[in-house]
Amino acid sequence: MGYTPIQDILGIIRDMSAGTMGLIHGCRKLVGLIPSLPSRLADSEAALTIVGIESETDEFPIGDQRALWAPEALIRKDRELATYVESIRESLLAACVELERLIMAAGLGLHPDRRDDPG
C-alpha cells in the first residue's frame, strides 16, 4: 500500500520542521498536494500562505533546474534565496504547523485512507 497525499503532506511538513528537507523544496511539494485536501483545509489561511510563498519562488532554481543555470548566476540566486528564506522561515513553518494541526483536528492524519469527508 502506497502513501496517501495526506501522509505525504504530513511527512513533508515534518521533514521541513526537522530541517531534513529544504523549505522551498518542501513548499513546492506541498503546493502540488494541497489540492488533494478537503476544500476547507485547502482554502485555509495556512494552505494559502504556503501557496503564496511558493509562488514567490519561481525565479529560484531548485533541484534539477540547477543544471540549466550558469555557475555565476546560481551563486547570485542562491544568495537571494537564502535571504528570502530567512525572511519567510517563521511564517512558513507556522503555516506548516497549522496545516498539520488542521489535518489532525479533522481526523485525516489518524485515518489517512478516509475519503468520505465532503470538505
Summary of the structure (lengths in Angstrom):
residues: 119
radius of gyration: 15.4
end to end distance: 24.4
largest distance: 51.0
contacts: 325
relative contact order: 0.19
helix: 71%
strand: 0%
